């Protein structure tokens, strides 16, 4: 029964979130500092899903990847945010974010055995797009730095959640936990496809 319920729940969750795609990057005067920065990755499913997926990838690879992969995402995301705040251009930002969901989801769903260095490069490349989107919405001055600190903390927390879920479910004595991770990865990829189609 559980094996039938999980895929249905994943699909239903993905479909129910599609109408919220336009709200992922509202921008504007709602951003002020640390608290708003922390809340921002939690308010858009695109960022939230990608960051949890990075943690799931790290948990699957294990060893030094448990911290190197999330740290690579976090560092590149902050670099991307700096580029956005500086007013520099980065093409196809939203498409890059959608692509990250498709790719990360497939890596999770297929349990691809990436070398740690390759995984670090993969997540860092896509993190630039996520960070750039954050940076475009950051306010000027010290409030902007507080905003960056806030979304960095939220990102680290989401990575930690993904690592925890991946370690707990991946080590389950039955196949249910690993199957749940697979369906979560598939749902993430499907959401990325829906986001890309919405941008077309």
N, C-alpha and C positions, 0 to 999 in steps of 0.2 A: 504494500500500500504506500509506504514511504517513497519507494522508487518511482511510483507514478505521480505522487503529489508534488515532488520537487520540481520536475520540469514544467509542470503546469503553473506552479507558483512563480517560477523564474520568467516564463513567457508572459504571464499576466502582469507581473511587476514591470517588465520592459514596456509592454504596450500601454500601461497606465501612465507611464512617465513621459511618453512621447509628447503630449500637449504642453509639457513644461519646458520643452527645448528652448523656446524663445526667451525664457526667464533665466537662462544660465549666466548671462553676462549683462545685467540691466544697467550697470554703470551709474554715473550721476552722483548726486549729492548724498547718497546713502552711505558712502564710505568715509570714515573719519579717522579711525585709528586701530588700536590693537584688537578691540572686541569685534569691530566690523571685519577686520582682516581675518580673524579666526573663524568668523561665521561664514565668510565667503565660499570657501571650498565645500562647506556643508550644505550650501543653498542650491548648488547646481549638481545634478546627478552625474554630469559628464566628468567633472573634477573628482567627485567623491568616488565614483566607480574606478576611475583610472588609478587613483592613489591606493585604494584597497587592493586592486589587481597587482600593483607593484609589490605590495607586501606578500601577496599570495605567490608571486613568482619567486621572491626571495626565499620564502619558506620552502618551496619545492626544491630549490637548488641547494639550500642548506649551507652549512659551514660559514665561511667568510661572507658569502653572498647575503646572509641574513642582515648584515648592516651595510655592506658595500653597495648593494643594489639600491636600497632606499636612499642612502647618502648621495649616490650619483644623481638620482632624480631630484633630490632636494637642492643640491648645489647648482645643477643646471637650471632648475626652476627659478632660483634667485637670480641667476645670470640673465635669464629671459625677462624677469620682472624689471631688472635694471635697464635692459634695452628698451622696454616699453615705457618706463618712467622717463627715460632720456629722449623720448620722441623718435627713436630710430624705427625703421621699417622692418617688418618680418612678414613675408607674403603668406597668404592662405592659412592664417592662424586657426580659424575655426575648423577648417578642413583637416589641419594637422592634429587638432584635439580629437576630432571624430576618428581619424586614422589610428590614433593611439589606443582608443577603445577597441577598435577592431583587432589590432595587433596584440595588445595585451590580453584581450579576452581569448584569442586563439592560443596564445602561449600557455595560458592557464588551463583552458579546456583540453588541449592536447598534451599537457604536461611535457612540453618540449625540454629536452636536457641541454639547455644552452650553457656554454662555458661562462663562467662568472664575468669575465671581461666583456664578452659579447652582450650579456644581459645589461651590464652597466652602460655600455655605449647605446644600446637600444632605448633604455628608459631615459637616459640623459637627452638623447636627440628629441624625443617627444616632450620631455619636460620643458624644453625651451618654449614650446608653443603654449603650454599651460601657464608658465611664468609670465610670458609676454602678455597674455590676456589679463592676468592679475595686475601687472604693472600699468597697463593702460587705464585701469580703474583706480589706481592709487592716487590719493590727494598729494598735493605738493608739500614740501617742507618736512619737518620732523614727524608730522602726522602720517606722512607717506611711509617713513621708516617704521613707525609703529604698526602700520597696516601690513607691511611686508613681514614683520616679526610675527604678527598674528596669523597670517596664512601659512607661514613656515611652521609654526607650532601645530596648526591644524593638520597640515600635510604629514608631519612626523607622526602625529597621533593616528591618522588614517593608515599610514604605512604599518605602524605597530599593530593596529587592529587586523590588517591583512596577514601579517606574519603570525599573529596569535591564532587566527582562524585557520590558516594554512597548516600550522604545526599541529593544532588540535585535531582538525578533521582529517588531515593527511595521515596521521598516526592512528586513526581509528581502527579498531580490531576488525570491523566489518568494512565492506566496500561502500557503505552508504555515505560516509564522510567524503571520500574521494570522489564519489559520484556527484555529491552536492557541489563540490568545488568545480567539477567539470561543467555542470549546468550553470553555475554562476559565471564562469568564463564565457560560455556560449551566450548567455543573456547580455553580458557586457559587449560582446562583439555585435550582436543584433542591434543593440542600442546605438553603437557607433555607426552601423550601416544606416539606421533610421535618421540619425543626426546628419550624416553626409547627404542623404537624399533630400532632407529638409533644406539643406544649403544650396542644392542644385537649382 
